[in-house]
Amino acid sequence: MNVLDAFFPGICLLCRRRSRRDVDLCRDCEAALERNERACPVCAEPAPPGSEAGEVCGSCIAAPPPWTATVAPFTYAPPMSRVVECLKSGNGLREARILGAMLTPAIRARYRGDALPDALIAMPLTRRRRRERGYNQAELLAQVVGKEIDRPVQKGVLVRTRDAPPQRTLPRSARLRNVRGAFDVRRSLRERLLARMAEVLPKRVALVDDVTTTGATVRAATQALLAADVAEVHIWVAAKTPTSRAVVTS
């Protein structure tokens, strides 16, 4: 703990006691979060009992998603759901620091010995949603992680072109239809004329968000990036909603 921590100790977001660390989450409350260990390395779906660590799930073998890999160190369940809800309802700064502090070690562990993506791109909000909220929570999280792993955050490149009804409570097929064509890569007039987006976007990017559920939203965003000549998209989220819970979470 540094000098500022001694005078202004962190307060745990969940239990309201002193966190005694440089993020506002105590170690006891962090230990209570449901970890997503033994998950599919491609979609991060929790593995069924008896599966080996690092085993690709049957769904990803039968129908590989357009992205390359997913890092999701926790499952979306209480009390993680409360942290995510606070990320979206306050100013987001301390929650982004909390989630970033837990996502970063998982990223380092996943890419140990392998090259990290070249840049981070935050899942975008529509202009209306960003104006209502005042910030993009995924962008705050991406900035925290990018600083820790020394990778730039590409801002304003991926855009959400239209509002869609909330994904909450929708089954997977409806979620896919809901966000189809909802993302695009912003191109300047000169880039459109010269078709030089490949010189603007890195070849390997990490798409950052707080939670992924059925993968419908990240699929639509990934397809927009691949259409703009990105070669690989990796998904980095704090939590994954297991498919069995997808119809009751966002």
Phi and psi in degrees as a GROMACS rama.xvg file:
@    title "Ramachandran Plot"
@    xaxis  label "Phi"
@    yaxis  label "Psi"
@TYPE xy
-87.5747  -176.84  ASN-2
-62.0236  -42.1082  VAL-3
-62.0448  -37.3882  LEU-4
-62.6448  -34.1364  ASP-5
-66.9267  -36.7163  ALA-6
-88.5266  -31.5397  PHE-7
-127.963  72.2766  PHE-8
-63.2296  143.92  PRO-9
-64.217  147.758  GLY-10
-111.234  125.89  ILE-11
-62.2205  130.01  CYS-12
-60.945  -31.7418  LEU-13
-93.7093  -46.4964  LEU-14
-104.753  -8.21408  CYS-15
69.2879  11.7296  ARG-16
-91.4053  168.801  ARG-17
-61.2457  132.199  ARG-18
-79.4718  -25.8934  SER-19
55.3755  36.8591  ARG-20
-156.245  177.388  ARG-21
-87.0226  9.65065  ASP-22
-126.611  156.911  VAL-23
-87.2155  54.5589  ASP-24
-148.698  120.193  LEU-25
-75.8338  163.009  CYS-26
-67.0017  -33.1834  ARG-27
-64.4496  -43.5534  ASP-28
-70.2675  -34.9561  CYS-29
-63.4381  -39.2646  GLU-30
-64.7584  -23.7488  ALA-31
-79.8871  -12.102  ALA-32
-70.2971  142.595  LEU-33
-82.311  111.588  GLU-34
-80.9286  144.685  ARG-35
-99.5959  64.6767  ASN-36
-85.2527  158.599  GLU-37
57.3948  40.0321  ARG-38
-94.9535  161.337  ALA-39
-61.3841  129.008  CYS-40
-71.1989  -12.637  PRO-41
-92.8534  -49.6122  VAL-42
-111.422  -8.81678  CYS-43
69.4985  14.2926  ALA-44
-64.7648  130.101  GLU-45
-55.2648  134.171  PRO-46
-74.9094  145.55  ALA-47
-70.2433  159.58  PRO-48
-54.9117  139.825  PRO-49
92.3807  -10.6835  GLY-50
-75.5165  150.082  SER-51
-84.8045  150.957  GLU-52
-61.6171  135.071  ALA-53
81.2604  7.79899  GLY-54
-80.95  130.379  GLU-55
-72.6074  134.327  VAL-56
-72.3465  162.484  CYS-57
-61.1921  -37.1134  GLY-58
-62.9752  -41.3468  SER-59
-73.648  -27.1901  CYS-60
-71.7353  -44.8019  ILE-61
-70.7704  -38.9352  ALA-62
-141.279  81.7289  ALA-63
-57.6675  132.937  PRO-64
-72.6988  166.551  PRO-65
-73.3697  -16.5411  PRO-66
-89.2387  168.188  TRP-67
-91.061  -43.5156  THR-68
-157.511  160.159  ALA-69
-130.86  134.629  THR-70
-111.795  119.548  VAL-71
-147.192  89.524  ALA-72
-69.5951  -15.4853  PRO-73
-131.318  158.491  PHE-74
-94.8115  150.927  THR-75
-81.4527  97.7782  TYR-76
-157.348  157.267  ALA-77
-57.683  139.885  PRO-78
-90.8596  2.39891  PRO-79
-58.677  -37.6391  MET-80
-59.5692  -33.5635  SER-81
-68.5658  -39.5665  ARG-82
-62.085  -44.2678  VAL-83
-65.4894  -41.6268  VAL-84
-61.8845  -39.6266  GLU-85
-67.3126  -33.4943  CYS-86
-58.5691  -34.0712  LEU-87
-93.8191  -10.448  LYS-88
-115.478  -12.2699  SER-89
-103.872  -130.117  GLY-90
-103.154  -4.79713  ASN-91
81.0994  -11.8436  GLY-92
-68.2756  -51.0719  LEU-93
-71.432  -32.5425  ARG-94
-68.1727  -36.4734  GLU-95
-64.0843  -38.1604  ALA-96
-65.8252  -40.177  ARG-97
-62.6547  -53.0318  ILE-98
-66.6094  -37.7151  LEU-99
-64.5862  -36.3933  GLY-100
-67.1875  -25.0288  ALA-101
-95.0798  -28.8577  MET-102
-75.3921  -36.9843  LEU-103
-59.3022  -47.5974  THR-104
-61.1419  -34.3791  PRO-105
-66.4484  -37.285  ALA-106
-65.6083  -46.4034  ILE-107
-61.0843  -40.1271  ARG-108
-66.9212  -39.8229  ALA-109
-66.4911  -36.0357  ARG-110
-103.652  16.9631  TYR-111
-58.5823  117.069  ARG-112
87.871  -10.2099  GLY-113
-114.147  156.514  ASP-114
-73.8633  135.92  ALA-115
-73.2572  156.207  LEU-116
-55.9668  157.308  PRO-117
-75.1954  -29.0104  ASP-118
-155.975  163.037  ALA-119
-109.374  143.415  LEU-120
-129.441  124.753  ILE-121
-80.0962  142.709  ALA-122
-60.3561  122.975  MET-123
-81.3279  158.476  PRO-124
-105.616  161.101  LEU-125
-69.123  161.336  THR-126
-59.1623  -39.6343  ARG-127
-65.1275  -45.8503  ARG-128
-65.436  -38.8802  ARG-129
-66.9377  -38.6517  ARG-130
-64.2346  -40.6675  ARG-131
-66.2113  -43.2732  GLU-132
-81.4857  -32.9164  ARG-133
93.8218  -7.75079  GLY-134
-166.371  166.647  TYR-135
-107.728  113.708  ASN-136
-63.4728  -32.6939  GLN-137
-67.5982  -34.3839  ALA-138
-68.4828  -39.5867  GLU-139
-60.9158  -43.534  LEU-140
-65.0196  -42.4814  LEU-141
-61.8763  -38.8978  ALA-142
-64.4832  -40.199  GLN-143
-64.1628  -48.0795  VAL-144
-67.3016  -43.7556  VAL-145
-59.0014  -39.8139  GLY-146
-64.7115  -40.5634  LYS-147
-68.4058  -36.3028  GLU-148
-102.924  4.8356  ILE-149
60.8131  52.6488  ASP-150
-130.514  140.633  ARG-151
-73.0489  154.391  PRO-152
-105.455  118.635  VAL-153
-82.7567  115.358  GLN-154
-103.849  143.974  LYS-155
73.3192  9.77282  GLY-156
-88.407  -53.4994  VAL-157
-89.011  128.843  LEU-158
-127.024  149.817  VAL-159
-96.341  118.511  ARG-160
-87.5778  -18.1491  THR-161
-152.596  154.132  ARG-162
-74.7076  146.87  ASP-163
-132.294  150.677  ALA-164
-55.9762  150.839  PRO-165
-54.1675  141.072  PRO-166
-71.8364  -17.2171  GLN-167
-54.6047  133.017  ARG-168
74.8346  -6.98822  THR-169
-79.5139  141.167  LEU-170
-70.205  167.061  PRO-171
-58.5899  -44.119  ARG-172
-61.0037  -39.0389  SER-173
-70.4267  -35.2727  ALA-174
-64.2424  -40.7381  ARG-175
-60.6568  -44.564  LEU-176
-66.7209  -34.8194  ARG-177
-62.4187  -36.7118  ASN-178
-110.44  4.90087  VAL-179
-62.162  125.921  ARG-180
73.403  16.0202  GLY-181
-86.8209  -4.58756  ALA-182
-125.878  153.207  PHE-183
-151.121  161.54  ASP-184
-100.72  124.634  VAL-185
-69.3469  128.656  ARG-186
-124.091  134.866  ARG-187
-75.0908  165.424  SER-188
-58.7124  -42.5489  LEU-189
-63.3291  -40.8521  ARG-190
-66.2649  -39.3279  GLU-191
-64.2414  -40.9305  ARG-192
-67.7314  -38.3113  LEU-193
-98.6129  -5.70559  LEU-194
53.0628  51.3968  ALA-195
-111.898  27.9135  ARG-196
-61.7617  -28.5455  MET-197
-60.8257  -25.4935  ALA-198
-83.8413  -13.2731  GLU-199
-95.1139  -43.1095  VAL-200
-94.1847  140.063  LEU-201
-64.5837  161.027  PRO-202
-76.3288  -29.6658  LYS-203
-125.621  120.198  ARG-204
-128.724  155.867  VAL-205
-109.729  124.159  ALA-206
-91.627  119.83  LEU-207
-107.927  132.929  VAL-208
-149.581  172.336  ASP-209
-80.1097  -45.0969  ASP-210
-140.827  146.098  VAL-211
-123.068  144.631  THR-212
-115.912  -94.4729  THR-213
-79.8559  -13.8615  THR-214
89.6736  3.54903  GLY-215
-63.1149  -44.1923  ALA-216
-69.0227  -45.8999  THR-217
-67.5036  -29.0822  VAL-218
-64.1481  -48.2773  ARG-219
-63.1142  -41.4679  ALA-220
-67.1595  -41.5147  ALA-221
-61.2789  -43.3813  THR-222
-62.1887  -36.0695  GLN-223
-65.8274  -40.0653  ALA-224
-68.6041  -42.5916  LEU-225
-64.0538  -35.4345  LEU-226
-66.0667  -20.9794  ALA-227
-96.336  20.4243  ALA-228
76.7731  17.4458  ASP-229
-70.9087  136.741  VAL-230
-85.4327  -38.2352  ALA-231
-138.637  138.264  GLU-232
-121.832  127.62  VAL-233
-110.569  144.333  HIS-234
-106.175  124.304  ILE-235
-121.519  115.084  TRP-236
-135.209  157.422  VAL-237
-73.5428  -33.7503  ALA-238
-146.891  151.47  ALA-239
-118.742  130.194  LYS-240
-83.0049  119.576  THR-241
-59.0411  147.758  PRO-242
-54.7446  -35.3652  THR-243
-64.7578  -19.5476  SER-244
-106.952  1.86098  ARG-245
-64.9567  -25.6331  ALA-246
-81.6815  -5.87748  VAL-247
-121.927  8.14533  VAL-248
-129.484  171.197  THR-249
